[in-house]
């Protein structure tokens, strides 16, 4: 499956520490193998329809569309759901 980044996620990726950029790419590679991805949690309320996957204390929030996965945010846990 194709993994795309929203404009906000691209900005988030550019601001990540170097170590997290590599981890982020690992997460994108995992998401490309959807639905065989472990560690995904579906979100509710404001983020209904989105899911998240953890990488350390960072969260990658995404939504699954028919033929692609769109990453909405890449943020530290404390800021991810605001």
Biopython code that builds the backbone (N, CA, C, O; Angstrom):
import numpy as np
from Bio.PDB.StructureBuilder import StructureBuilder

atoms = [
    (1, "UNK", "N", (0.845, -1.172, 0.000)),
    (1, "UNK", "CA", (0.000, 0.000, 0.000)),
    (1, "UNK", "C", (0.892, 1.237, 0.000)),
    (1, "UNK", "O", (1.980, 1.221, 0.577)),
    (2, "UNK", "N", (0.442, 2.289, -0.635)),
    (2, "UNK", "CA", (1.218, 3.515, -0.737)),
    (2, "UNK", "C", (1.018, 4.364, 0.518)),
    (2, "UNK", "O", (-0.107, 4.510, 0.998)),
    (3, "UNK", "N", (2.103, 4.920, 1.047)),
    (3, "UNK", "CA", (2.057, 5.778, 2.234)),
    (3, "UNK", "C", (2.353, 7.208, 1.798)),
    (3, "UNK", "O", (3.409, 7.489, 1.231)),
    (4, "UNK", "N", (1.410, 8.109, 2.070)),
    (4, "UNK", "CA", (1.564, 9.524, 1.729)),
    (4, "UNK", "C", (1.596, 10.350, 3.002)),
    (4, "UNK", "O", (1.027, 9.955, 4.019)),
    (5, "UNK", "N", (2.260, 11.496, 2.948)),
    (5, "UNK", "CA", (2.328, 12.399, 4.090)),
    (5, "UNK", "C", (1.504, 13.645, 3.795)),
    (5, "UNK", "O", (1.589, 14.211, 2.705)),
    (6, "UNK", "N", (0.704, 14.068, 4.771)),
    (6, "UNK", "CA", (-0.011, 15.335, 4.637)),
    (6, "UNK", "C", (1.012, 16.464, 4.749)),
    (6, "UNK", "O", (2.160, 16.228, 5.126)),
    (7, "UNK", "N", (0.600, 17.678, 4.424)),
    (7, "UNK", "CA", (1.503, 18.831, 4.528)),
    (7, "UNK", "C", (2.000, 18.996, 5.961)),
    (7, "UNK", "O", (3.172, 19.297, 6.186)),
    (8, "UNK", "N", (1.104, 18.799, 6.928)),
    (8, "UNK", "CA", (1.495, 18.926, 8.338)),
    (8, "UNK", "C", (2.491, 17.839, 8.728)),
    (8, "UNK", "O", (3.449, 18.107, 9.454)),
    (9, "UNK", "N", (2.273, 16.620, 8.253)),
    (9, "UNK", "CA", (3.190, 15.531, 8.562)),
    (9, "UNK", "C", (4.568, 15.775, 7.939)),
    (9, "UNK", "O", (5.586, 15.425, 8.535)),
    (10, "UNK", "N", (4.602, 16.367, 6.757)),
    (10, "UNK", "CA", (5.895, 16.699, 6.135)),
    (10, "UNK", "C", (6.649, 17.715, 6.976)),
    (10, "UNK", "O", (7.859, 17.595, 7.166)),
    (11, "UNK", "N", (5.932, 18.718, 7.482)),
    (11, "UNK", "CA", (6.572, 19.701, 8.370)),
    (11, "UNK", "C", (7.085, 19.015, 9.633)),
    (11, "UNK", "O", (8.207, 19.259, 10.076)),
    (12, "UNK", "N", (6.236, 18.146, 10.209)),
    (12, "UNK", "CA", (6.636, 17.418, 11.420)),
    (12, "UNK", "C", (7.896, 16.602, 11.159)),
    (12, "UNK", "O", (8.810, 16.591, 11.983)),
    (13, "UNK", "N", (7.951, 15.921, 10.020)),
    (13, "UNK", "CA", (9.099, 15.082, 9.675)),
    (13, "UNK", "C", (10.370, 15.919, 9.573)),
    (13, "UNK", "O", (11.437, 15.489, 10.012)),
    (14, "UNK", "N", (10.258, 17.103, 8.999)),
    (14, "UNK", "CA", (11.420, 17.982, 8.878)),
    (14, "UNK", "C", (11.951, 18.460, 10.216)),
    (14, "UNK", "O", (13.134, 18.780, 10.337)),
    (15, "UNK", "N", (11.097, 18.512, 11.214)),
    (15, "UNK", "CA", (11.493, 18.986, 12.549)),
    (15, "UNK", "C", (11.987, 17.872, 13.469)),
    (15, "UNK", "O", (12.479, 18.144, 14.564)),
    (16, "UNK", "N", (11.861, 16.639, 13.036)),
    (16, "UNK", "CA", (12.235, 15.517, 13.902)),
    (16, "UNK", "C", (13.740, 15.469, 14.145)),
    (16, "UNK", "O", (14.527, 15.852, 13.279)),
    (17, "UNK", "N", (14.139, 14.995, 15.328)),
    (17, "UNK", "CA", (15.554, 14.728, 15.557)),
    (17, "UNK", "C", (16.031, 13.660, 14.566)),
    (17, "UNK", "O", (15.232, 12.845, 14.104)),
    (18, "UNK", "N", (17.308, 13.661, 14.243)),
    (18, "UNK", "CA", (17.866, 12.761, 13.240)),
    (18, "UNK", "C", (17.536, 11.294, 13.515)),
    (18, "UNK", "O", (17.176, 10.561, 12.593)),
    (19, "UNK", "N", (17.650, 10.865, 14.746)),
    (19, "UNK", "CA", (17.364, 9.469, 15.099)),
    (19, "UNK", "C", (15.902, 9.141, 14.796)),
    (19, "UNK", "O", (15.596, 8.048, 14.319)),
    (20, "UNK", "N", (15.009, 10.076, 15.070)),
    (20, "UNK", "CA", (13.586, 9.834, 14.849)),
    (20, "UNK", "C", (13.237, 9.802, 13.365)),
    (20, "UNK", "O", (12.284, 9.127, 12.977)),
    (21, "UNK", "N", (13.986, 10.514, 12.528)),
    (21, "UNK", "CA", (13.734, 10.468, 11.088)),
    (21, "UNK", "C", (13.928, 9.047, 10.565)),
    (21, "UNK", "O", (13.138, 8.569, 9.751)),
    (22, "UNK", "N", (14.965, 8.384, 11.027)),
    (22, "UNK", "CA", (15.211, 6.998, 10.614)),
    (22, "UNK", "C", (14.107, 6.085, 11.141)),
    (22, "UNK", "O", (13.634, 5.203, 10.425)),
    (23, "UNK", "N", (13.700, 6.296, 12.382)),
    (23, "UNK", "CA", (12.613, 5.495, 12.945)),
    (23, "UNK", "C", (11.310, 5.749, 12.213)),
    (23, "UNK", "O", (10.511, 4.833, 12.017)),
    (24, "UNK", "N", (11.095, 6.994, 11.809)),
    (24, "UNK", "CA", (9.901, 7.337, 11.051)),
    (24, "UNK", "C", (9.852, 6.581, 9.741)),
    (24, "UNK", "O", (8.797, 6.084, 9.349)),
    (25, "UNK", "N", (10.980, 6.488, 9.061)),
    (25, "UNK", "CA", (11.017, 5.740, 7.804)),
    (25, "UNK", "C", (10.711, 4.267, 8.044)),
    (25, "UNK", "O", (10.053, 3.631, 7.220)),
    (26, "UNK", "N", (11.179, 3.716, 9.161)),
    (26, "UNK", "CA", (10.854, 2.330, 9.503)),
    (26, "UNK", "C", (9.341, 2.158, 9.692)),
    (26, "UNK", "O", (8.768, 1.157, 9.263)),
    (27, "UNK", "N", (8.707, 3.130, 10.331)),
    (27, "UNK", "CA", (7.256, 3.071, 10.539)),
    (27, "UNK", "C", (6.535, 3.141, 9.196)),
    (27, "UNK", "O", (5.572, 2.406, 8.976)),
    (28, "UNK", "N", (6.986, 4.015, 8.297)),
    (28, "UNK", "CA", (6.356, 4.121, 6.977)),
    (28, "UNK", "C", (6.481, 2.805, 6.217)),
    (28, "UNK", "O", (5.545, 2.383, 5.539)),
    (29, "UNK", "N", (7.643, 2.157, 6.333)),
    (29, "UNK", "CA", (7.835, 0.860, 5.680)),
    (29, "UNK", "C", (6.874, -0.183, 6.255)),
    (29, "UNK", "O", (6.325, -1.001, 5.517)),
    (30, "UNK", "N", (6.674, -0.149, 7.577)),
    (30, "UNK", "CA", (5.714, -1.073, 8.208)),
    (30, "UNK", "C", (4.300, -0.798, 7.738)),
    (30, "UNK", "O", (3.554, -1.732, 7.442)),
    (31, "UNK", "N", (3.916, 0.476, 7.664)),
    (31, "UNK", "CA", (2.566, 0.832, 7.248)),
    (31, "UNK", "C", (2.290, 0.424, 5.800)),
    (31, "UNK", "O", (1.148, 0.137, 5.444)),
    (32, "UNK", "N", (3.312, 0.400, 4.983)),
    (32, "UNK", "CA", (3.145, 0.008, 3.576)),
    (32, "UNK", "C", (2.697, -1.446, 3.454)),
    (32, "UNK", "O", (2.186, -1.848, 2.409)),
    (33, "UNK", "N", (2.882, -2.231, 4.501)),
    (33, "UNK", "CA", (2.491, -3.645, 4.496)),
    (33, "UNK", "C", (1.088, -3.850, 5.076)),
    (33, "UNK", "O", (0.716, -4.966, 5.440)),
    (34, "UNK", "N", (0.322, -2.771, 5.157)),
    (34, "UNK", "CA", (-1.031, -2.836, 5.711)),
    (34, "UNK", "C", (-1.826, -3.924, 5.030)),
    (34, "UNK", "O", (-1.749, -4.018, 3.805)),
    (35, "UNK", "N", (-2.580, -4.748, 5.719)),
    (35, "UNK", "CA", (-3.027, -4.702, 7.108)),
    (35, "UNK", "C", (-2.200, -5.561, 8.059)),
    (35, "UNK", "O", (-2.613, -5.766, 9.200)),
    (36, "UNK", "N", (-1.061, -6.063, 7.632)),
    (36, "UNK", "CA", (-0.232, -6.900, 8.499)),
    (36, "UNK", "C", (0.656, -6.056, 9.407)),
    (36, "UNK", "O", (1.851, -6.328, 9.523)),
    (37, "UNK", "N", (0.095, -5.046, 10.046)),
    (37, "UNK", "CA", (0.844, -4.136, 10.906)),
    (37, "UNK", "C", (0.412, -4.351, 12.346)),
    (37, "UNK", "O", (-0.781, -4.330, 12.650)),
    (38, "UNK", "N", (1.371, -4.555, 13.227)),
    (38, "UNK", "CA", (1.036, -4.730, 14.645)),
    (38, "UNK", "C", (1.254, -3.416, 15.389)),
    (38, "UNK", "O", (1.981, -2.541, 14.918)),
    (39, "UNK", "N", (0.633, -3.287, 16.528)),
    (39, "UNK", "CA", (0.824, -2.123, 17.377)),
    (39, "UNK", "C", (-0.016, -0.925, 17.004)),
    (39, "UNK", "O", (0.254, 0.185, 17.465)),
    (40, "UNK", "N", (-1.030, -1.122, 16.178)),
    (40, "UNK", "CA", (-1.894, -0.023, 15.762)),
    (40, "UNK", "C", (-3.056, 0.098, 16.740)),
    (40, "UNK", "O", (-3.650, -0.904, 17.137)),
    (41, "UNK", "N", (-3.372, 1.315, 17.120)),
    (41, "UNK", "CA", (-4.521, 1.564, 17.985)),
    (41, "UNK", "C", (-5.437, 2.555, 17.270)),
    (41, "UNK", "O", (-4.985, 3.609, 16.825)),
    (42, "UNK", "N", (-6.715, 2.220, 17.161)),
    (42, "UNK", "CA", (-7.687, 3.100, 16.526)),
    (42, "UNK", "C", (-8.105, 4.170, 17.507)),
    (42, "UNK", "O", (-8.332, 3.889, 18.684)),
    (43, "UNK", "N", (-8.208, 5.400, 17.026)),
    (43, "UNK", "CA", (-8.510, 6.544, 17.866)),
    (43, "UNK", "C", (-10.007, 6.862, 17.838)),
    (43, "UNK", "O", (-10.734, 6.415, 16.951)),
    (44, "UNK", "N", (-10.449, 7.641, 18.824)),
    (44, "UNK", "CA", (-11.864, 7.993, 18.948)),
    (44, "UNK", "C", (-12.014, 9.509, 19.049)),
    (44, "UNK", "O", (-11.039, 10.251, 18.931)),
    (45, "UNK", "N", (-13.238, 9.952, 19.266)),
    (45, "UNK", "CA", (-13.581, 11.364, 19.449)),
    (45, "UNK", "C", (-13.094, 12.211, 18.279)),
    (45, "UNK", "O", (-13.453, 11.950, 17.130)),
    (46, "UNK", "N", (-12.291, 13.209, 18.559)),
    (46, "UNK", "CA", (-11.806, 14.141, 17.545)),
    (46, "UNK", "C", (-11.046, 13.430, 16.426)),
    (46, "UNK", "O", (-11.070, 13.873, 15.278)),
    (47, "UNK", "N", (-10.383, 12.345, 16.757)),
    (47, "UNK", "CA", (-9.552, 11.620, 15.790)),
    (47, "UNK", "C", (-10.232, 10.355, 15.266)),
    (47, "UNK", "O", (-9.550, 9.464, 14.761)),
    (48, "UNK", "N", (-11.533, 10.257, 15.371)),
    (48, "UNK", "CA", (-12.258, 9.084, 14.865)),
    (48, "UNK", "C", (-11.926, 8.881, 13.386)),
    (48, "UNK", "O", (-11.879, 9.840, 12.616)),
    (49, "UNK", "N", (-11.701, 7.634, 13.003)),
    (49, "UNK", "CA", (-11.325, 7.321, 11.631)),
    (49, "UNK", "C", (-9.827, 7.281, 11.412)),
    (49, "UNK", "O", (-9.360, 6.896, 10.340)),
    (50, "UNK", "N", (-9.069, 7.679, 12.430)),
    (50, "UNK", "CA", (-7.616, 7.653, 12.371)),
    (50, "UNK", "C", (-7.095, 6.564, 13.312)),
    (50, "UNK", "O", (-7.797, 6.099, 14.210)),
    (51, "UNK", "N", (-5.870, 6.187, 13.080)),
    (51, "UNK", "CA", (-5.198, 5.236, 13.953)),
    (51, "UNK", "C", (-3.831, 5.810, 14.303)),
    (51, "UNK", "O", (-3.372, 6.779, 13.697)),
    (52, "UNK", "N", (-3.198, 5.201, 15.279)),
    (52, "UNK", "CA", (-1.850, 5.642, 15.635)),
    (52, "UNK", "C", (-0.963, 4.433, 15.805)),
    (52, "UNK", "O", (-1.414, 3.337, 16.138)),
    (53, "UNK", "N", (0.311, 4.666, 15.567)),
    (53, "UNK", "CA", (1.326, 3.661, 15.831)),
    (53, "UNK", "C", (2.446, 4.365, 16.588)),
    (53, "UNK", "O", (2.800, 5.502, 16.277)),
    (54, "UNK", "N", (2.990, 3.690, 17.570)),
    (54, "UNK", "CA", (4.039, 4.269, 18.411)),
    (54, "UNK", "C", (5.411, 3.977, 17.852)),
    (54, "UNK", "O", (5.646, 2.943, 17.228)),
    (55, "UNK", "N", (6.306, 4.909, 18.088)),
    (55, "UNK", "CA", (7.727, 4.662, 17.897)),
    (55, "UNK", "C", (8.421, 5.432, 19.017)),
    (55, "UNK", "O", (8.624, 6.642, 18.924)),
    (56, "UNK", "N", (8.774, 4.719, 20.060)),
    (56, "UNK", "CA", (9.306, 5.355, 21.261)),
    (56, "UNK", "C", (8.230, 6.210, 21.899)),
    (56, "UNK", "O", (7.106, 5.750, 22.101)),
    (57, "UNK", "N", (8.566, 7.459, 22.220)),
    (57, "UNK", "CA", (7.575, 8.359, 22.816)),
    (57, "UNK", "C", (6.880, 9.204, 21.746)),
    (57, "UNK", "O", (6.151, 10.140, 22.072)),
    (58, "UNK", "N", (7.100, 8.882, 20.494)),
    (58, "UNK", "CA", (6.474, 9.598, 19.380)),
    (58, "UNK", "C", (5.300, 8.802, 18.841)),
    (58, "UNK", "O", (5.262, 7.576, 18.945)),
    (59, "UNK", "N", (4.330, 9.524, 18.256)),
    (59, "UNK", "CA", (3.156, 8.891, 17.675)),
    (59, "UNK", "C", (3.028, 9.304, 16.211)),
    (59, "UNK", "O", (3.203, 10.470, 15.857)),
    (60, "UNK", "N", (2.723, 8.329, 15.382)),
    (60, "UNK", "CA", (2.424, 8.576, 13.976)),
    (60, "UNK", "C", (0.925, 8.338, 13.826)),
    (60, "UNK", "O", (0.447, 7.215, 13.982)),
    (61, "UNK", "N", (0.186, 9.410, 13.520)),
    (61, "UNK", "CA", (-1.265, 9.330, 13.379)),
    (61, "UNK", "C", (-1.584, 9.286, 11.887)),
    (61, "UNK", "O", (-1.092, 10.103, 11.109)),
    (62, "UNK", "N", (-2.414, 8.321, 11.502)),
    (62, "UNK", "CA", (-2.697, 8.119, 10.082)),
    (62, "UNK", "C", (-4.130, 7.653, 9.871)),
    (62, "UNK", "O", (-4.813, 7.248, 10.812)),
    (63, "UNK", "N", (-4.572, 7.718, 8.623)),
    (63, "UNK", "CA", (-5.876, 7.165, 8.256)),
    (63, "UNK", "C", (-5.673, 6.252, 7.057)),
    (63, "UNK", "O", (-4.778, 6.461, 6.238)),
    (64, "UNK", "N", (-6.510, 5.248, 6.976)),
    (64, "UNK", "CA", (-6.428, 4.269, 5.894)),
    (64, "UNK", "C", (-7.517, 4.591, 4.889)),
    (64, "UNK", "O", (-8.696, 4.661, 5.237)),
    (65, "UNK", "N", (-7.121, 4.784, 3.657)),
    (65, "UNK", "CA", (-8.062, 4.980, 2.565)),
    (65, "UNK", "C", (-8.008, 3.730, 1.698)),
    (65, "UNK", "O", (-7.256, 2.807, 2.009)),
    (66, "UNK", "N", (-8.769, 3.676, 0.642)),
    (66, "UNK", "CA", (-8.881, 2.455, -0.151)),
    (66, "UNK", "C", (-7.540, 1.913, -0.641)),
    (66, "UNK", "O", (-7.251, 0.727, -0.478)),
    (67, "UNK", "N", (-6.729, 2.770, -1.235)),
    (67, "UNK", "CA", (-5.482, 2.289, -1.830)),
    (67, "UNK", "C", (-4.251, 2.944, -1.243)),
    (67, "UNK", "O", (-3.146, 2.765, -1.754)),
    (68, "UNK", "N", (-4.432, 3.703, -0.173)),
    (68, "UNK", "CA", (-3.286, 4.398, 0.406)),
    (68, "UNK", "C", (-3.476, 4.663, 1.887)),
    (68, "UNK", "O", (-4.580, 4.573, 2.424)),
    (69, "UNK", "N", (-2.375, 4.989, 2.523)),
    (69, "UNK", "CA", (-2.372, 5.399, 3.921)),
    (69, "UNK", "C", (-1.870, 6.831, 3.948)),
    (69, "UNK", "O", (-0.828, 7.141, 3.370)),
    (70, "UNK", "N", (-2.611, 7.704, 4.619)),
    (70, "UNK", "CA", (-2.239, 9.110, 4.699)),
    (70, "UNK", "C", (-1.823, 9.413, 6.133)),
    (70, "UNK", "O", (-2.628, 9.307, 7.058)),
    (71, "UNK", "N", (-0.566, 9.790, 6.307)),
    (71, "UNK", "CA", (-0.049, 10.149, 7.623)),
    (71, "UNK", "C", (-0.441, 11.593, 7.898)),
    (71, "UNK", "O", (-0.118, 12.492, 7.121)),
    (72, "UNK", "N", (-1.143, 11.811, 9.014)),
    (72, "UNK", "CA", (-1.637, 13.144, 9.360)),
    (72, "UNK", "C", (-0.657, 13.904, 10.250)),
    (72, "UNK", "O", (-0.480, 15.111, 10.090)),
    (73, "UNK", "N", (-0.020, 13.199, 11.189)),
    (73, "UNK", "CA", (0.878, 13.846, 12.147)),
    (73, "UNK", "C", (1.981, 12.909, 12.594)),
    (73, "UNK", "O", (1.827, 11.688, 12.595)),
    (74, "UNK", "N", (3.093, 13.511, 12.971)),
    (74, "UNK", "CA", (4.202, 12.800, 13.609)),
    (74, "UNK", "C", (4.627, 13.705, 14.754)),
    (74, "UNK", "O", (5.297, 14.716, 14.542)),
    (75, "UNK", "N", (4.240, 13.341, 15.953)),
    (75, "UNK", "CA", (4.468, 14.229, 17.087)),
    (75, "UNK", "C", (4.850, 13.445, 18.341)),
    (75, "UNK", "O", (4.602, 12.242, 18.428)),
    (76, "UNK", "N", (5.461, 14.139, 19.320)),
    (76, "UNK", "CA", (5.689, 13.505, 20.616)),
    (76, "UNK", "C", (4.352, 13.239, 21.285)),
    (76, "UNK", "O", (3.375, 13.938, 21.017)),
    (77, "UNK", "N", (4.299, 12.256, 22.136)),
    (77, "UNK", "CA", (3.045, 11.838, 22.769)),
    (77, "UNK", "C", (2.299, 13.000, 23.400)),
    (77, "UNK", "O", (1.080, 13.101, 23.261)),
    (78, "UNK", "N", (3.009, 13.873, 24.087)),
    (78, "UNK", "CA", (2.350, 14.958, 24.807)),
    (78, "UNK", "C", (1.630, 15.940, 23.887)),
    (78, "UNK", "O", (0.696, 16.611, 24.326)),
    (79, "UNK", "N", (2.039, 16.042, 22.625)),
    (79, "UNK", "CA", (1.429, 16.989, 21.687)),
    (79, "UNK", "C", (0.620, 16.328, 20.588)),
    (79, "UNK", "O", (-0.040, 17.020, 19.812)),
    (80, "UNK", "N", (0.653, 15.022, 20.504)),
    (80, "UNK", "CA", (0.113, 14.316, 19.336)),
    (80, "UNK", "C", (-1.386, 14.505, 19.133)),
    (80, "UNK", "O", (-1.838, 14.597, 17.992)),
    (81, "UNK", "N", (-2.149, 14.562, 20.187)),
    (81, "UNK", "CA", (-3.600, 14.542, 20.041)),
    (81, "UNK", "C", (-4.262, 15.895, 20.194)),
    (81, "UNK", "O", (-5.489, 15.974, 20.269)),
    (82, "UNK", "N", (-3.484, 16.954, 20.242)),
    (82, "UNK", "CA", (-4.036, 18.315, 20.408)),
    (82, "UNK", "C", (-4.563, 18.842, 19.103)),
    (82, "UNK", "O", (-5.062, 19.966, 19.047)),
]
sb = StructureBuilder()
sb.init_structure("model")
sb.init_model(0)
sb.init_chain("A")
sb.init_seg("    ")
for serial, (resi, resn, name, xyz) in enumerate(atoms, 1):
    if name == "N":
        sb.init_residue(resn, " ", resi, " ")
    sb.init_atom(name, np.array(xyz, "f"), 0.0, 1.0, " ", f" {name:<3s}", serial, name[0])
structure = sb.get_structure()
